[in-house]
Amino acid sequence: MKQFKKGILEIIVLKLLYEREMYGYELISTLNAKSQFFKIKEGTLYPILYRLEDEKLMETRWEQSKERGVPKKYYSITEKGRIEFQNAKQIWTDFSNDVEKILNE
């Protein structure tokens, strides 16, 4: 079940980055605000981000914060990531429809 959740989190992170560029804490806050099931912490998110970056599905950049002077690492989806997200979304839709059909028979 943990592997399943991890795979779904990758799709969700790509979806959030599909909408706009974000920094790590912003990703965690946004995901936790949108979901009752997924309540993640840094220790869960950052390995996913590293994996997505290694696979060239997202990229990073640093920006100096205006308020506190502390730089933030921003994450954005690549074109390859956009394609991968669209494919994963279709697979998820087909998968969830099949599971729903079986469970409701």
ABEGO torsion letter per residue (X at the ends): XAAAAAAAAAAAAAAAAAABBBBAAAAAAAAAAABAABBBBAAAAAAAAAAAAAAGABBBBBBBBAAAGBBBBBBBBBAAAAAAAAAAAAAAAAAAAAAAAAAAX
